[in-house]
Amino acid sequence: MEYQQRAQRLAETFQPRQEWWSRVFASPVAKLILSVVADWPAITPNRLTVLSFILTLVASALIYWGNTIGLIMVGAVLQVAYIIDCMDGQLARYRGIACRKGSFYDKWADLVKFPFVIFALTLVSFHRSGSELPFILGLICIFLIGYLPYLKLFTEHEFGIQLWSGLSGGDFVQRNLRFFLFEEAQWYLIVSVCLFMDRPLLGLILIASTQCLVAIARTWRIFRLV
């Protein structure tokens, strides 16, 4: 398939993610890359899912073992891993091979891999500071990144409550206000920026504090609605 045909087919099957950082950066970059490689037989949606998963685990290990220059590189690796994560679903829709199994692999990997990043940030921050604060923040982060998806899932299925549906629209204000929901894409952005600054502990602080605010707001709203 020629480039123009491929780009048109990608545009027709493109479904932008809701997360702010994905909308403004990762998904457009993923779409641009796919406009070149979408017809390469060696590249499949499941292989992209696995590659993103492995890159995130490698980045987690490098956070712990890396020096300052290494941490800057790790921040870039995390962004590459997230861009690839945005490519697998787009590629499946482009080829017309989207399936439940591939969707499961993708969502399972999303749930599993980010805690490794938190664990690595916790360890390197502990070794640098020698205090218990990184472990406290790490536990808070792990709890909240599990609690929030569970909260969303059971309130939607059991009570039909759609949280923040007003921020899912397509206009400019709604898309950019979604930044303040601090969703998965922003987790990777926060961690990458803090690694660029050589401040892993700051990454833990920002993830824990933003997710606490989101958890409190969502839980309070659900209790009111129920």
C-alpha positions in Angstrom: 0.0 0.0 0.0 1.3 3.5 -0.9 2.1 6.0 1.7 -1.0 8.2 0.9 -3.3 5.2 1.0 -1.8 4.0 4.3 -2.1 7.5 5.8 -5.8 7.7 4.7 -6.5 4.2 6.1 -4.9 5.2 9.4 -7.0 8.4 9.6 -10.2 6.4 9.0 -9.4 3.8 11.7 -7.7 6.2 14.2 -9.2 6.4 17.6 -7.4 9.0 19.8 -7.0 8.1 23.5 -8.7 10.1 26.1 -5.6 10.9 28.3 -4.3 14.4 27.8 -0.6 13.5 27.1 -1.6 10.8 24.8 -3.9 13.1 22.8 -1.3 15.9 22.5 1.9 13.8 22.0 2.0 10.0 22.1 -1.0 9.1 19.8 0.0 11.6 17.0 3.6 10.4 17.1 2.4 6.8 17.0 0.2 7.6 14.1 3.0 9.2 12.2 5.3 6.2 12.8 2.6 3.8 11.7 2.1 5.8 8.5 5.5 4.4 7.5 5.7 0.9 9.1 2.0 -0.2 9.3 2.4 -2.7 6.4 5.6 -4.3 7.6 4.9 -8.0 8.2 7.3 -8.2 11.1 5.4 -5.6 13.1 2.2 -7.0 14.7 0.0 -5.5 17.4 0.9 -8.2 19.9 4.6 -7.8 19.3 4.3 -4.0 19.9 2.5 -4.8 23.2 5.3 -7.1 24.2 8.0 -4.6 23.1 6.3 -1.8 25.1 6.1 -4.0 28.1 9.8 -5.1 27.9 11.0 -1.5 27.4 9.2 -0.4 30.5 10.7 -3.2 32.5 14.2 -2.4 31.2 13.6 1.3 32.0 12.6 0.3 35.5 15.9 -1.6 36.0 17.9 1.2 34.5 16.3 3.7 36.9 17.8 1.7 39.8 21.2 1.1 38.2 21.6 4.2 36.2 23.6 7.4 36.9 22.4 10.9 36.1 23.1 10.6 32.4 21.4 7.2 32.5 18.3 8.6 34.1 17.9 11.2 31.3 18.1 8.4 28.8 15.6 6.3 30.8 13.1 9.2 30.7 13.3 9.0 26.9 13.0 5.2 26.9 9.8 5.5 28.9 8.3 7.9 26.4 9.3 5.5 23.6 7.6 2.6 25.4 4.4 4.7 25.8 4.4 5.7 22.2 4.7 2.0 21.2 1.9 1.2 23.6 -0.3 3.7 21.6 0.6 2.0 18.4 -0.7 -1.6 19.0 -4.4 -0.8 19.1 -4.1 1.6 16.1 -2.3 -1.1 14.1 -4.9 -3.7 15.0 -7.7 -1.5 13.8 -5.8 -0.5 10.6 -5.4 -4.2 9.7 -8.9 -5.1 10.8 -7.6 -7.7 13.2 -8.7 -6.2 16.6 -9.7 -9.0 19.0 -10.5 -9.5 22.6 -7.3 -11.5 23.2 -5.1 -8.6 22.0 -7.1 -6.1 24.0 -6.6 -8.3 27.1 -2.9 -8.5 26.6 -2.7 -4.7 26.2 -4.7 -3.9 29.3 -3.0 -6.5 31.4 0.4 -5.1 30.4 -0.8 -1.6 31.2 -1.8 -2.7 34.7 1.3 -4.7 35.5 4.2 -2.6 34.1 3.9 0.8 35.8 4.2 -0.6 39.3 7.7 -1.7 38.3 8.5 1.9 37.5 7.2 2.9 41.0 9.2 0.2 42.7 12.4 1.3 40.9 11.8 5.0 41.8 11.3 3.9 45.4 14.5 1.9 45.6 16.7 4.6 44.0 15.1 7.3 46.2 15.6 5.3 49.3 19.3 4.7 48.5 19.8 8.4 47.9 18.0 9.7 50.9 18.3 6.9 53.5 14.9 7.7 54.8 11.6 5.7 54.9 9.7 8.4 53.0 10.2 6.8 49.5 8.7 3.5 50.8 5.7 5.3 52.2 5.2 7.2 48.9 5.8 4.1 46.9 3.1 2.2 48.8 0.7 5.0 48.4 1.4 5.1 44.6 0.9 1.3 44.2 -2.3 1.4 46.2 -3.8 4.3 44.3 -2.9 3.1 40.8 -4.8 -0.1 41.7 -7.6 1.6 43.6 -8.6 4.1 41.0 -9.2 1.7 38.1 -11.1 -0.6 40.4 -13.2 2.3 41.6 -14.0 3.3 38.0 -14.7 -0.3 37.0 -17.2 -1.2 39.7 -19.0 2.1 39.8 -19.6 1.9 36.0 -20.7 -1.8 36.0 -22.6 -1.9 39.3 -24.1 1.6 39.4 -23.8 3.0 35.9 -21.9 6.0 37.1 -19.7 7.6 34.4 -17.1 9.8 36.1 -16.0 13.0 34.4 -17.8 12.2 31.2 -18.0 15.9 30.6 -14.2 15.8 30.0 -14.5 13.2 27.2 -15.7 15.6 24.5 -13.8 16.8 21.5 -13.5 20.5 22.1 -10.2 22.2 23.0 -11.2 23.1 26.6 -12.4 19.6 27.5 -9.4 17.9 26.0 -7.0 20.1 27.9 -8.9 20.2 31.2 -8.4 16.4 31.2 -4.8 17.0 32.1 -6.0 17.5 35.7 -7.3 13.9 35.9 -3.7 12.8 36.0 -4.3 9.5 34.1 -1.9 6.9 32.9 -0.3 9.0 30.2 0.5 11.7 32.6 2.1 9.2 35.0 4.7 8.5 32.3 5.1 12.2 31.6 5.6 13.1 35.3 8.2 10.3 35.8 10.0 11.1 32.6 10.3 14.8 33.4 11.5 14.0 36.9 14.1 11.6 35.5 15.3 14.3 33.1 15.8 16.5 36.2 17.5 13.7 38.1 14.8 13.9 40.8 13.3 10.4 41.2 11.9 11.2 44.6 10.1 14.2 43.1 8.4 11.7 40.7 7.1 9.7 43.7 5.9 12.8 45.4 4.0 14.1 42.4 2.5 10.7 41.5 1.4 10.1 45.1 0.0 13.6 45.6 -1.9 13.9 42.3 -3.4 10.4 42.6 -4.4 11.2 46.2 -6.3 14.3 45.0 -7.9 12.4 42.2 -8.9 9.5 44.5 -10.4 11.8 47.1 -12.4 13.8 44.4 -13.7 10.6 42.7 -14.6 8.8 45.9 -16.4 11.9 47.3 -18.3 12.3 44.0 -19.3 8.6 44.0 -20.5 8.7 47.6 -22.7 11.7 46.7 -24.1 10.1 43.6 -24.8 6.7 45.3 
